[in-house]
Amino acid sequence: VLSTSGGGAALGNNPDTVYLGTGDPFDPGVGGYIYRSADGGATWSAGIKLGPSTVIPDVKVDTTGAVDVVLAATNGGLYRSANGGNSYTPVLNGLIWSLQQTSAGWLAARTVGVNGSIMFSANQGATWAPIPNAGGVYSGAGRTTLAAGRPGDATVYAFAATTGNAAQRDLFRSVDGGLNWSALGLAAKTPSNPNDD
């Protein structure tokens, strides 16, 4: 492995299959390569360079078909493998920070320039479109992290920084797989038992 700088990792349909993306987003170096192990990490394939990327903050695998579909979020766009990690194709531009499989399909949190958006795919990441975002609730965001209790859940959260990533924007919640959002007003909430240390 060319870089020991941490990135994203995910398991395939066979739990001995591991996909590893290199490049720490907060300490970029020699990264932007993805590797595959078929024996639980004992040995690794040669790295595949994903375009101009130097960091891979997230790797996810769609295991619903006969062959793993691998999605690699990078600072050079989103890359997709439809053949179990043998080759990758760019499918979305911008910094892709976070990926999440939901009841509606796949979500990708993307930042282009300083503006964040959430993109949606209903075909295992082959094509992408902006979410409907009724009422424009998810707005003014920069880098965003997506989370669900389990892949395929309808309830999804998006923890967003402000445009330009200068501060915390809000925590957003969706109950339709990430297509539309409500803001939880995190900045206005006071934690119980805060620790000032």
Secondary structure by P-SEA (a helix, b strand, c coil): ccccccccccccccccbbbbbbccccccccccbbbbbcccccccccccccccccccccccccccccccbbbbbccccbbbbcccccbbbbcccccccccccccccbbbbcccccbbbbbbbcccccccccccccccccccccbbbbbcccccccbbbbbccccccccccbbbbbcccccbbbbcccccccccccccc
